[in-house]
Every structure is written in C-alpha cells, then in structure tokens.
Amino acid sequence: MWRPKIEFAAGCGSERLITNLAEDEISDAEFEKEKELHKDAKILSKEELYYFRIFRSFFNTDGEIEAIGRWKGGFASEGAEL
C-alpha cells in the first residue's frame, strides 16, 4: 500500500499520526495477545506495540530490549515542552 512521505516535527501537527495508524492497524485482540507474549517489554499502548514490532524486525533478541530506555516526555498537544 502506498503511503505519502511524512516528515515529523514538534508543532507541525503530525505527532498523532503514528498513534492513529497503530490504532487502525492493530486490533484490541492482537494488542492484548502481544502485550502478554512480551511482558518484559512492558508494552502500554498500540503505538508502543507498533514501534516494538519494527524494533523486533531488526533486533530479534531480548538482550537489545533491555538496552533501550523508555520515553518519559509527552506531546506538545498535551502541554509538554519539547
């Protein structure tokens, strides 16, 4: 499926695109199943699962998961300073 090239930047209105894409592409049942399957990754949202799937396509071992930090910031739309 063709998708347009999208550039991401704070304040350009694109920060929710991946969130919406993940919500559309991952069913609730898939989310619950994979969240349980990968408990060590502590997947909290469909967006996180979307990124996790991409990550796993490049790094398919649990060692790399432990080396990655978790974003603790927010979105500009939620009042976070970027």
C-alpha angles and dihedrals in degrees: 000000000000116000125186119248108260126194118206125215136149111267098016094102096246100104094098096049096092091043090055092043091053091048090053097044103040119063121217089247092052091048094051093045095049093041089058093042092055101037093151090062091057095217108197104177144019088253090057089049090051091055091041090057090052091048092050091051088064102030114033101180132084093233092075092050091061091052094058121088126218123246109245097180127092142225125280088235088061093052097262118146112237 
